[in-house]
Amino acid sequence: MLNKNRLGNSDLYVSEIGLGCMSLGTEEGTAADIVKRALDLGINYFDTADLYDKGLNEQIVGKALKQQRSEIILATKVGNRWEDGKEGWTWDPSKAYIKNAVKNSLHRLQTDYIDLYQLHGGTIEDHIDETIEAFEELKQEGVIRFYGISSIRPNVIKEYVKKSTINSVMMQYSILDRRPEDVVLDLLKDNNISVIARGPVAKGLLTNVYRDKLNAKGYLDYSNEELRKLLDQLATKFTDLNSIALHYCLKHPAVASVIPGASSIQQVEENIKSLTSNTLSNSEYEWIQNIAKASTYNEHN
């Protein structure tokens, strides 16, 4: 049975492991089977975005979960704008765009409300007050229940903590990316704002097949050699790296849920088995912190 954690000050209780839907792919049948298996295994938090496959991901997820809508926490994101005739996505956190984009997301998701609506990025140059106003109005209108942001920028996160009623911040966090531990996690905990940790297994590097994932580029500020050494140390001490990776993130009290992506039913099953069949003691947690880099954000402070 999966534990559920309260998301910030909201009345949303999310499973400690959710499903990051970005990796589902565009084959509807396969994607729907993955979503339904996650649901069967106790996952109640499903995270998508209008950006993923230009809205097709929302469509697939919405259709797959339509019959269980009242039992699940449905999250999506906004802020990246696609316009036909223009090249690539543009960033648009304006009130007008958010209030229009939400209608399209609701239609694709086949629902009349979104449990958690998240700003999909953000910079310190944005008109943050206007963005917050859009989310607050959507809350008052009953279109969204709660809102949050998806960001790794401390300067942006601090502004939203100060000015808004966000209940969550989604950010990349793992043993190999401990930057959120530098100020941000404690700041959010102190303000009763929950973290949703994406990338907890660091593109497969924190799994038992890590040797297949190593490449000459390394990962973030780890060289390939440093990475191999650290992962070998972890693999010598722990039999299931995936489990330790998930438990490491959840060890911090600010983290409400980890959301590894999954592109197969097998991956969903392995993630849940890894989480429920193991634990991470305080001494093991400290041991990991002693051997892994405690990196900090060099920009966006």
C-alpha positions in Angstrom: 0.0 0.0 0.0 1.4 3.4 -1.0 1.5 6.2 1.7 -0.2 9.4 0.9 1.2 12.9 1.8 -0.6 16.2 2.1 0.3 18.7 -0.6 1.2 21.9 1.2 -1.8 23.4 3.0 -4.3 21.9 0.4 -6.7 19.1 0.9 -5.0 17.1 -1.8 -3.3 13.9 -0.5 -0.9 12.5 -3.1 0.6 9.1 -3.3 4.3 9.2 -2.3 5.1 8.0 -5.8 3.2 9.5 -8.7 3.3 9.0 -12.5 5.2 11.5 -14.6 3.2 11.1 -17.8 5.8 12.8 -20.2 7.3 9.4 -21.1 4.1 7.6 -21.9 4.5 8.0 -25.7 1.8 8.7 -28.3 0.4 5.2 -28.8 -2.9 5.5 -27.0 -3.5 1.9 -26.1 0.0 1.4 -24.6 -0.1 4.7 -22.7 -3.6 4.0 -21.3 -2.5 0.5 -20.1 0.4 2.1 -18.2 -1.8 4.7 -16.6 -4.4 2.1 -15.6 -1.7 -0.2 -14.1 -0.4 2.7 -12.1 -3.9 3.3 -10.8 -4.4 -0.4 -9.9 -1.1 -0.3 -7.9 -2.2 2.6 -5.7 -0.9 5.7 -7.6 -3.4 8.5 -7.4 -1.2 11.4 -8.6 -0.8 11.9 -12.4 1.2 14.7 -13.8 1.0 15.9 -17.4 1.5 19.2 -19.2 0.0 21.0 -22.3 3.6 21.0 -23.6 3.9 17.2 -23.9 3.3 16.1 -27.5 1.5 19.4 -28.1 -1.5 18.4 -25.9 -1.8 14.8 -27.0 -0.5 13.6 -23.7 -3.2 15.5 -21.8 -5.8 13.9 -24.2 -4.5 10.4 -23.6 -4.2 10.8 -19.8 -7.7 12.4 -19.5 -9.3 9.7 -21.5 -7.6 6.9 -19.5 -8.6 8.4 -16.2 -12.1 9.7 -17.0 -13.9 6.9 -15.2 -11.8 7.3 -12.0 -11.8 11.2 -12.1 -13.0 11.6 -8.5 -10.4 9.2 -7.1 -7.3 10.8 -8.5 -5.3 13.9 -8.3 -4.8 15.3 -11.8 -2.0 17.8 -12.4 -1.1 19.7 -15.5 1.1 22.7 -16.5 0.9 25.9 -18.5 3.1 28.7 -19.7 4.7 27.3 -22.9 2.8 28.6 -26.0 2.7 26.9 -29.4 1.5 29.0 -32.3 1.1 27.6 -35.8 3.5 29.3 -38.3 6.0 30.1 -35.6 9.1 28.0 -34.9 9.2 26.3 -31.5 7.5 27.2 -28.2 7.5 30.6 -26.7 7.2 31.5 -23.0 4.0 33.2 -22.0 3.0 33.5 -18.3 0.5 36.3 -19.0 -2.9 36.3 -17.3 -4.7 36.3 -20.7 -2.8 33.3 -22.0 -3.1 31.2 -18.8 -6.9 31.9 -18.6 -7.3 30.8 -22.2 -4.9 27.8 -22.1 -6.7 26.3 -19.1 -9.9 25.9 -21.2 -7.9 23.9 -23.8 -6.4 21.7 -21.1 -9.8 21.1 -19.5 -11.2 20.0 -22.9 -8.3 17.7 -23.6 -8.4 16.2 -20.1 -12.2 15.7 -20.4 -12.8 17.3 -17.0 -14.3 20.4 -15.6 -11.6 21.1 -13.0 -7.9 20.6 -12.5 -6.7 19.5 -9.1 -3.2 21.1 -9.4 -2.4 23.6 -12.1 1.3 24.5 -12.3 3.3 27.2 -14.0 5.7 25.3 -16.3 8.8 27.4 -15.6 9.2 31.1 -14.9 11.9 33.8 -14.8 12.5 36.7 -12.4 11.7 39.0 -15.4 8.1 37.7 -15.6 5.2 39.9 -14.4 4.8 37.5 -11.4 1.9 39.5 -9.8 -0.1 39.1 -13.0 0.6 35.4 -13.2 -0.5 34.9 -9.6 -3.6 36.9 -10.2 -4.5 34.5 -13.1 -4.2 31.4 -10.9 -6.1 33.0 -8.0 -9.0 33.9 -10.3 -9.1 30.4 -11.7 -9.2 29.1 -8.1 -12.1 31.4 -7.3 -13.9 30.3 -10.4 -13.6 26.6 -9.4 -11.7 25.8 -12.6 -8.6 24.7 -10.6 -8.5 23.5 -7.0 -4.9 24.5 -6.2 -1.8 25.8 -8.0 1.9 25.5 -7.9 5.0 26.1 -10.0 7.5 23.8 -11.7 10.9 25.5 -11.3 14.5 25.0 -10.2 15.3 28.7 -9.9 15.7 29.8 -6.3 15.1 33.4 -7.1 11.7 32.6 -8.8 10.7 30.2 -6.1 11.4 32.8 -3.4 9.1 35.3 -5.1 6.2 32.8 -5.3 6.7 31.8 -1.6 6.5 35.5 -0.7 3.6 36.6 -2.9 1.4 33.6 -3.7 -0.6 30.8 -2.1 1.2 28.0 -4.0 1.0 24.6 -2.4 3.8 22.9 -4.4 7.0 23.3 -6.3 8.0 20.7 -8.8 11.8 20.4 -9.2 14.5 18.1 -10.4 16.0 16.4 -7.3 18.1 13.3 -6.8 21.2 11.9 -5.2 23.0 13.2 -8.3 21.3 16.6 -8.2 21.3 17.8 -4.6 21.0 21.5 -5.5 17.5 21.9 -3.9 19.1 21.0 -0.5 20.9 24.3 -0.6 18.2 26.6 1.0 15.2 25.8 -1.2 13.9 22.6 0.5 14.1 24.0 4.0 12.5 27.3 2.8 9.6 25.4 1.3 9.2 23.1 4.4 9.1 26.2 6.6 6.3 27.7 4.5 4.3 24.5 4.3 4.8 24.1 0.6 5.4 20.6 -0.8 8.0 19.5 -3.2 7.2 17.1 -6.1 10.5 15.6 -7.1 11.0 14.9 -10.7 14.0 13.0 -12.2 14.6 11.0 -9.0 16.5 8.2 -10.8 18.5 10.7 -13.0 17.8 9.3 -16.4 18.3 5.7 -15.3 21.7 6.4 -13.7 20.3 5.6 -10.3 19.1 2.1 -11.2 20.8 -1.2 -11.4 21.5 -0.8 -15.1 23.5 2.3 -14.6 26.5 1.0 -16.4 24.5 1.0 -19.6 23.6 4.7 -19.0 27.1 6.0 -18.4 28.5 8.2 -21.2 31.6 10.4 -21.7 29.6 13.6 -20.8 29.0 12.5 -17.3 26.0 14.1 -15.5 25.6 17.8 -14.4 28.8 18.6 -12.5 29.9 14.9 -12.4 32.6 13.8 -14.8 32.1 10.2 -16.2 34.9 9.0 -13.9 33.3 10.6 -10.8 30.0 9.3 -11.7 31.2 5.7 -12.2 33.0 5.8 -8.9 30.0 7.1 -6.9 27.5 4.7 -8.6 29.9 1.7 -8.0 30.0 2.7 -4.3 26.2 2.9 -4.1 25.8 -0.4 -5.9 28.2 -2.1 -3.5 26.3 -1.0 -0.5 22.7 -1.3 -1.8 21.2 -4.1 -3.8 18.4 -1.9 -5.4 19.7 1.5 -6.5 16.2 2.5 -7.8 14.8 2.0 -4.3 17.5 4.0 -2.6 17.1 6.8 -5.2 13.3 7.1 -4.5 13.7 6.8 -0.7 16.5 9.4 -0.7 14.2 12.1 -2.1 11.3 11.2 0.2 13.6 11.4 3.2 13.4 15.2 3.2 10.2 16.3 4.9 9.4 18.9 2.2 9.0 16.2 -0.4 5.4 14.9 -0.8 5.9 12.7 -3.9 8.5 11.5 -6.3 7.4 11.2 -10.0 9.6 9.0 -12.1 8.5 8.7 -15.6 7.5 5.3 -17.1 7.3 4.1 -20.7 6.2 0.6 -19.8 4.0 -1.3 -17.3 7.2 -3.1 -16.1 8.8 0.2 -15.1 5.7 1.2 -13.1 5.7 -2.1 -11.3 9.5 -1.9 -10.7 9.2 1.6 -9.3 6.4 0.7 -6.9 8.1 -2.5 -5.8 11.4 -0.6 -5.2 9.6 1.9 -3.0 7.5 -0.5 -1.0 10.0 -3.4 -0.4 12.8 -1.3 1.0 13.6 1.5 3.4 16.5 4.0 4.0 17.8 4.4 7.5 19.1 7.7 8.8 22.6 6.4 8.9 22.4 5.2 5.3 20.9 8.6 4.3 23.9 10.4 6.0 26.3 8.0 4.3 24.9 8.9 0.9 25.2 12.6 1.7 28.8 12.1 2.7 29.8 10.5 -0.7 27.6 12.5 -3.1 28.3 16.1 -4.1 26.3 18.7 -2.3 26.1 21.0 -5.3 24.6 24.4 -5.2 22.8 26.6 -7.8 25.4 28.9 -9.3 22.8 31.1 -11.0 19.2 32.2 -10.4 20.0 33.0 -6.8 
